[in-house]
Amino acid sequence: MADDGAVRWMEAGGPGRHWAPGERILWRYRENGKERFHIVRPVTVVRDDHEVLAVWMAPGTECVKPVLADGRPVHAEPLGSRYTAPRSIALDRWSGTGVLKLARPGDPWSVWLFWDPGWQFKNWYVNLETPLLRWDGGVDSEDHFLDICVYPDRSWDWRDEDEFAQAQRDGLMGAQLAERVREAGRSAMAAIRAWDAPFSDGWQHWRPDPAWSVPPLPEDWDRTPAQVTS
């Protein structure tokens, strides 16, 4: 019997369906503890199979992002009130270089690759999150605040530990979930120390197809999926 991760992975818009390279999908995050989406990014599929979903977010991509109710960036709010201050969402464009995102079936994290201008590889970024839920138009998740930055020399450090702690103080994350996130972090660290996939797979040398255009943000970016696999 397939486990939940395998079922979640294999049923994208239909049993056994995988997206083809060049297809456009949405990579979305729900607001913590709520149903609405507050991060939405149109991406282009690089690879999608039983081992990994790889997508490319191109420079200049129009995205949905969270902002404070008055339009200021979220990080302009002091940490102590960052998660309790009223919020809204805004449209913006991804600035700087593009991002390659990788997710393996059932993993409670995804790995993002960043480059400096001129394709100088900068780092991997392990984003701890709920395992991706696939639907016919993309993938959905919820961010878990805590992250890990991994550098080309294989050194690493934790990121956003202060936000992870504040989210717990503000009731966005209970004790059980927080422990699951810590366990996910420990699992990710084991993969880093062993230099397991995707770090050992050479994705830092990948380049996007020059024929790909920047995918647009659809008007119905917040639609409820017709089919979600869980």
C-alpha atoms as a printed R data frame, in Angstrom:
    type eleno elety resid chain resno       x      y       z
1   ATOM     1    CA   MET     A     1   0.000  0.000   0.000
2   ATOM     2    CA   ALA     A     2   1.408  3.402  -0.979
3   ATOM     3    CA   ASP     A     3   2.130  5.804   1.866
4   ATOM     4    CA   ASP     A     4   0.506  9.222   2.088
5   ATOM     5    CA   GLY     A     5   3.548 10.911   0.567
6   ATOM     6    CA   ALA     A     6   3.479  8.657  -2.463
7   ATOM     7    CA   VAL     A     7  -0.254  9.154  -2.961
8   ATOM     8    CA   ARG     A     8   0.164 12.907  -2.598
9   ATOM     9    CA   TRP     A     9   2.918 12.807  -5.194
10  ATOM    10    CA   MET     A    10   1.421 10.540  -7.824
11  ATOM    11    CA   GLU     A    11  -2.058 12.032  -8.093
12  ATOM    12    CA   ALA     A    12  -1.541 15.474  -9.614
13  ATOM    13    CA   GLY     A    13  -4.728 16.330 -11.437
14  ATOM    14    CA   GLY     A    14  -5.392 12.636 -11.990
15  ATOM    15    CA   PRO     A    15  -3.962  9.238 -11.070
16  ATOM    16    CA   GLY     A    16  -0.313  8.954 -11.995
17  ATOM    17    CA   ARG     A    17  -0.154 12.305 -13.757
18  ATOM    18    CA   HIS     A    18   3.076 14.255 -13.768
19  ATOM    19    CA   TRP     A    19   3.602 17.701 -15.216
20  ATOM    20    CA   ALA     A    20   5.812 17.929 -18.282
21  ATOM    21    CA   PRO     A    21   8.879 20.184 -18.470
22  ATOM    22    CA   GLY     A    22   7.780 23.660 -19.519
23  ATOM    23    CA   GLU     A    23   4.278 23.437 -17.997
24  ATOM    24    CA   ARG     A    24   3.257 26.331 -15.766
25  ATOM    25    CA   ILE     A    25   1.862 25.798 -12.293
26  ATOM    26    CA   LEU     A    26   1.351 27.732  -9.056
27  ATOM    27    CA   TRP     A    27   3.457 27.272  -5.915
28  ATOM    28    CA   ARG     A    28   1.293 28.556  -3.037
29  ATOM    29    CA   TYR     A    29   1.440 28.953   0.749
30  ATOM    30    CA   ARG     A    30  -1.550 29.355   3.026
31  ATOM    31    CA   GLU     A    31  -1.434 31.889   5.824
32  ATOM    32    CA   ASN     A    32  -0.569 30.053   9.031
33  ATOM    33    CA   GLY     A    33  -3.691 28.743  10.707
34  ATOM    34    CA   LYS     A    34  -5.972 30.149   8.012
35  ATOM    35    CA   GLU     A    35  -7.437 29.037   4.713
36  ATOM    36    CA   ARG     A    36  -6.443 31.963   2.538
37  ATOM    37    CA   PHE     A    37  -3.304 31.988   0.421
38  ATOM    38    CA   HIS     A    38  -0.834 34.783   1.124
39  ATOM    39    CA   ILE     A    39   2.128 33.655  -0.994
40  ATOM    40    CA   VAL     A    40   1.547 32.655  -4.614
41  ATOM    41    CA   ARG     A    41   4.260 32.239  -7.241
42  ATOM    42    CA   PRO     A    42   3.790 31.135 -10.860
43  ATOM    43    CA   VAL     A    43   6.585 28.745 -11.817
44  ATOM    44    CA   THR     A    44   7.705 26.628 -14.761
45  ATOM    45    CA   VAL     A    45   8.147 22.878 -14.317
46  ATOM    46    CA   VAL     A    46  11.713 21.655 -14.853
47  ATOM    47    CA   ARG     A    47  11.206 18.037 -13.815
48  ATOM    48    CA   ASP     A    48   8.384 16.122 -12.184
49  ATOM    49    CA   ASP     A    49   8.562 12.426 -11.352
50  ATOM    50    CA   HIS     A    50   8.482  9.998  -8.433
51  ATOM    51    CA   GLU     A    51  11.788 11.381  -7.130
52  ATOM    52    CA   VAL     A    52  11.450 15.168  -7.296
53  ATOM    53    CA   LEU     A    53   9.405 18.137  -8.398
54  ATOM    54    CA   ALA     A    54  11.726 20.851  -9.714
55  ATOM    55    CA   VAL     A    55  10.364 24.252 -10.769
56  ATOM    56    CA   TRP     A    56  11.864 27.541 -11.897
57  ATOM    57    CA   MET     A    57  10.700 30.935 -10.662
58  ATOM    58    CA   ALA     A    58  12.013 33.411 -13.215
59  ATOM    59    CA   PRO     A    59  13.235 36.935 -12.484
60  ATOM    60    CA   GLY     A    60  10.394 39.438 -12.800
61  ATOM    61    CA   THR     A    61   7.658 36.918 -11.965
62  ATOM    62    CA   GLU     A    62   4.494 38.598 -10.669
63  ATOM    63    CA   CYS     A    63   3.698 37.153  -7.231
64  ATOM    64    CA   VAL     A    64   1.305 37.526  -4.334
65  ATOM    65    CA   LYS     A    65   2.997 38.356  -1.033
66  ATOM    66    CA   PRO     A    66   1.898 39.269   2.509
67  ATOM    67    CA   VAL     A    67   2.192 42.872   3.652
68  ATOM    68    CA   LEU     A    68   1.087 44.822   6.703
69  ATOM    69    CA   ALA     A    69  -2.380 46.346   6.500
70  ATOM    70    CA   ASP     A    70  -0.892 49.748   5.661
71  ATOM    71    CA   GLY     A    71   1.147 48.253   2.812
72  ATOM    72    CA   ARG     A    72   4.512 48.178   4.558
73  ATOM    73    CA   PRO     A    73   6.707 45.062   4.300
74  ATOM    74    CA   VAL     A    74   6.040 42.451   6.980
75  ATOM    75    CA   HIS     A    75   9.606 42.699   8.272
76  ATOM    76    CA   ALA     A    76   9.127 46.417   8.936
77  ATOM    77    CA   GLU     A    77   7.042 45.379  11.962
78  ATOM    78    CA   PRO     A    78   8.962 44.613  15.178
79  ATOM    79    CA   LEU     A    79   9.203 40.895  15.869
80  ATOM    80    CA   GLY     A    80   7.043 41.095  18.979
81  ATOM    81    CA   SER     A    81   3.999 42.208  16.982
82  ATOM    82    CA   ARG     A    82   4.929 40.891  13.538
83  ATOM    83    CA   TYR     A    83   2.428 38.030  13.628
84  ATOM    84    CA   THR     A    84  -0.384 39.843  15.430
85  ATOM    85    CA   ALA     A    85  -0.402 43.121  13.464
86  ATOM    86    CA   PRO     A    86  -3.186 43.319  10.830
87  ATOM    87    CA   ARG     A    87  -2.114 42.073   7.419
88  ATOM    88    CA   SER     A    88  -3.147 42.196   3.811
89  ATOM    89    CA   ILE     A    89  -1.693 40.934   0.547
90  ATOM    90    CA   ALA     A    90  -0.145 42.751  -2.397
91  ATOM    91    CA   LEU     A    91   1.070 42.017  -5.900
92  ATOM    92    CA   ASP     A    92   4.764 42.432  -6.558
93  ATOM    93    CA   ARG     A    93   7.457 41.145  -8.916
94  ATOM    94    CA   TRP     A    94  10.313 38.889  -7.896
95  ATOM    95    CA   SER     A    95  13.455 40.991  -8.015
96  ATOM    96    CA   GLY     A    96  16.982 39.766  -8.505
97  ATOM    97    CA   THR     A    97  17.937 36.407  -9.944
98  ATOM    98    CA   GLY     A    98  15.515 33.514 -10.295
99  ATOM    99    CA   VAL     A    99  15.030 30.622  -7.888
100 ATOM   100    CA   LEU     A   100  15.058 26.874  -8.557
101 ATOM   101    CA   LYS     A   101  12.768 25.022  -6.120
102 ATOM   102    CA   LEU     A   102  13.046 21.303  -5.416
103 ATOM   103    CA   ALA     A   103  10.697 19.096  -3.410
104 ATOM   104    CA   ARG     A   104  10.871 15.349  -2.863
105 ATOM   105    CA   PRO     A   105   7.764 13.212  -2.244
106 ATOM   106    CA   GLY     A   106   6.497 13.523   1.309
107 ATOM   107    CA   ASP     A   107   9.378 15.658   2.595
108 ATOM   108    CA   PRO     A   108   8.318 18.352   5.113
109 ATOM   109    CA   TRP     A   109  10.654 20.822   3.415
110 ATOM   110    CA   SER     A   110  11.664 22.082   0.001
111 ATOM   111    CA   VAL     A   111  15.134 23.133  -1.127
112 ATOM   112    CA   TRP     A   112  15.640 26.382  -3.038
113 ATOM   113    CA   LEU     A   113  18.750 27.316  -5.014
114 ATOM   114    CA   PHE     A   114  19.899 30.926  -5.259
115 ATOM   115    CA   TRP     A   115  22.458 32.526  -7.566
116 ATOM   116    CA   ASP     A   116  24.173 35.886  -7.637
117 ATOM   117    CA   PRO     A   117  24.231 37.779 -10.956
118 ATOM   118    CA   GLY     A   118  26.208 35.990 -13.642
119 ATOM   119    CA   TRP     A   119  25.035 32.581 -12.406
120 ATOM   120    CA   GLN     A   120  27.461 32.577  -9.508
121 ATOM   121    CA   PHE     A   121  25.968 29.960  -7.204
122 ATOM   122    CA   LYS     A   122  25.159 31.412  -3.785
123 ATOM   123    CA   ASN     A   123  23.452 28.819  -1.578
124 ATOM   124    CA   TRP     A   124  20.777 26.206  -0.990
125 ATOM   125    CA   TYR     A   125  17.900 27.228   1.274
126 ATOM   126    CA   VAL     A   126  15.938 24.544   3.123
127 ATOM   127    CA   ASN     A   127  12.410 25.830   3.705
128 ATOM   128    CA   LEU     A   128  10.655 23.803   6.422
129 ATOM   129    CA   GLU     A   129   6.962 23.455   5.538
130 ATOM   130    CA   THR     A   130   4.094 20.983   5.317
131 ATOM   131    CA   PRO     A   131   4.568 18.340   2.604
132 ATOM   132    CA   LEU     A   132   3.256 19.676  -0.685
133 ATOM   133    CA   LEU     A   133  -0.383 19.048  -1.576
134 ATOM   134    CA   ARG     A   134  -0.717 18.623  -5.316
135 ATOM   135    CA   TRP     A   135  -3.729 19.643  -7.350
136 ATOM   136    CA   ASP     A   136  -4.366 20.117 -11.052
137 ATOM   137    CA   GLY     A   137  -2.987 23.675 -11.082
138 ATOM   138    CA   GLY     A   138  -0.015 23.428  -8.756
139 ATOM   139    CA   VAL     A   139   1.128 22.697  -5.206
140 ATOM   140    CA   ASP     A   140   0.069 24.109  -1.834
141 ATOM   141    CA   SER     A   141   1.832 24.181   1.530
142 ATOM   142    CA   GLU     A   142   2.165 26.109   4.783
143 ATOM   143    CA   ASP     A   143   5.461 27.634   5.847
144 ATOM   144    CA   HIS     A   144   6.883 26.647   9.233
145 ATOM   145    CA   PHE     A   145   9.115 29.683   9.848
146 ATOM   146    CA   LEU     A   146  12.353 27.790  10.590
147 ATOM   147    CA   ASP     A   147  14.887 27.400   7.767
148 ATOM   148    CA   ILE     A   148  18.428 26.229   7.053
149 ATOM   149    CA   CYS     A   149  20.952 27.909   4.764
150 ATOM   150    CA   VAL     A   150  23.546 25.627   3.139
151 ATOM   151    CA   TYR     A   151  26.635 27.006   1.410
152 ATOM   152    CA   PRO     A   152  28.835 25.674  -1.413
153 ATOM   153    CA   ASP     A   153  31.552 24.627   1.072
154 ATOM   154    CA   ARG     A   154  28.878 22.458   2.789
155 ATOM   155    CA   SER     A   155  28.741 24.672   5.859
156 ATOM   156    CA   TRP     A   156  25.290 25.608   7.101
157 ATOM   157    CA   ASP     A   157  23.370 27.660   9.637
158 ATOM   158    CA   TRP     A   158  19.865 27.930  11.001
159 ATOM   159    CA   ARG     A   159  17.708 30.842   9.862
160 ATOM   160    CA   ASP     A   160  14.700 32.577  11.428
161 ATOM   161    CA   GLU     A   161  14.922 30.848  14.812
162 ATOM   162    CA   ASP     A   162  13.600 34.047  16.376
163 ATOM   163    CA   GLU     A   163  10.527 34.000  14.125
164 ATOM   164    CA   PHE     A   164   9.956 30.315  14.872
165 ATOM   165    CA   ALA     A   165   9.959 31.099  18.598
166 ATOM   166    CA   GLN     A   166   7.700 34.140  18.173
167 ATOM   167    CA   ALA     A   167   5.181 32.157  16.113
168 ATOM   168    CA   GLN     A   168   4.876 29.750  19.037
169 ATOM   169    CA   ARG     A   169   4.413 32.581  21.541
170 ATOM   170    CA   ASP     A   170   1.687 34.060  19.351
171 ATOM   171    CA   GLY     A   171  -0.205 30.789  19.074
172 ATOM   172    CA   LEU     A   172   0.459 30.178  15.374
173 ATOM   173    CA   MET     A   173   2.150 26.902  16.191
174 ATOM   174    CA   GLY     A   174   1.316 24.529  19.051
175 ATOM   175    CA   ALA     A   175   3.817 22.421  20.945
176 ATOM   176    CA   GLN     A   176   3.146 19.269  18.911
177 ATOM   177    CA   LEU     A   177   3.550 20.997  15.577
178 ATOM   178    CA   ALA     A   178   6.677 22.792  16.787
179 ATOM   179    CA   GLU     A   179   8.221 19.449  17.720
180 ATOM   180    CA   ARG     A   180   7.339 18.012  14.301
181 ATOM   181    CA   VAL     A   181   9.062 20.992  12.702
182 ATOM   182    CA   ARG     A   182  12.157 20.427  14.855
183 ATOM   183    CA   GLU     A   183  12.142 16.775  13.819
184 ATOM   184    CA   ALA     A   184  11.853 17.822  10.170
185 ATOM   185    CA   GLY     A   185  14.830 20.092  10.710
186 ATOM   186    CA   ARG     A   186  16.824 17.232  12.200
187 ATOM   187    CA   SER     A   187  15.941 15.042   9.207
188 ATOM   188    CA   ALA     A   188  17.023 17.778   6.812
189 ATOM   189    CA   MET     A   189  20.263 18.176   8.736
190 ATOM   190    CA   ALA     A   190  20.933 14.430   8.374
191 ATOM   191    CA   ALA     A   191  20.561 14.784   4.601
192 ATOM   192    CA   ILE     A   192  22.923 17.756   4.618
193 ATOM   193    CA   ARG     A   193  25.584 15.984   6.704
194 ATOM   194    CA   ALA     A   194  25.365 12.909   4.462
195 ATOM   195    CA   TRP     A   195  25.374 15.186   1.399
196 ATOM   196    CA   ASP     A   196  22.320 13.365   0.132
197 ATOM   197    CA   ALA     A   197  19.952 14.440  -2.644
198 ATOM   198    CA   PRO     A   198  19.266 17.103  -3.715
199 ATOM   199    CA   PHE     A   199  22.558 18.670  -2.559
200 ATOM   200    CA   SER     A   200  24.645 16.031  -4.324
201 ATOM   201    CA   ASP     A   201  22.658 16.128  -7.580
202 ATOM   202    CA   GLY     A   202  24.462 19.011  -9.274
203 ATOM   203    CA   TRP     A   203  21.398 21.269  -9.584
204 ATOM   204    CA   GLN     A   204  23.623 24.313  -9.060
205 ATOM   205    CA   HIS     A   205  24.860 23.772 -12.639
206 ATOM   206    CA   TRP     A   206  21.337 23.698 -14.096
207 ATOM   207    CA   ARG     A   207  20.179 26.554 -16.359
208 ATOM   208    CA   PRO     A   208  16.646 27.397 -17.590
209 ATOM   209    CA   ASP     A   209  15.561 26.902 -21.168
210 ATOM   210    CA   PRO     A   210  16.089 30.295 -22.856
211 ATOM   211    CA   ALA     A   211  12.843 29.747 -24.777
212 ATOM   212    CA   TRP     A   212  10.789 29.865 -21.582
213 ATOM   213    CA   SER     A   213   8.875 33.079 -20.997
214 ATOM   214    CA   VAL     A   214   7.870 34.365 -17.565
215 ATOM   215    CA   PRO     A   215   4.557 32.736 -16.590
216 ATOM   216    CA   PRO     A   216   1.788 35.213 -15.742
217 ATOM   217    CA   LEU     A   217  -0.093 35.307 -12.449
218 ATOM   218    CA   PRO     A   218  -3.622 34.080 -13.270
219 ATOM   219    CA   GLU     A   219  -6.595 36.121 -12.076
220 ATOM   220    CA   ASP     A   220  -7.931 33.124 -10.167
221 ATOM   221    CA   TRP     A   221  -4.669 32.471  -8.311
222 ATOM   222    CA   ASP     A   222  -6.606 31.956  -5.056
223 ATOM   223    CA   ARG     A   223  -9.053 29.408  -6.444
224 ATOM   224    CA   THR     A   224  -9.981 26.384  -4.405
225 ATOM   225    CA   PRO     A   225  -8.439 23.327  -6.072
226 ATOM   226    CA   ALA     A   226 -10.915 21.099  -7.851
227 ATOM   227    CA   GLN     A   227  -8.782 18.105  -6.912
228 ATOM   228    CA   VAL     A   228  -6.300 17.991  -4.079
229 ATOM   229    CA   THR     A   229  -4.396 14.879  -3.078
230 ATOM   230    CA   SER     A   230  -3.546 14.403   0.577
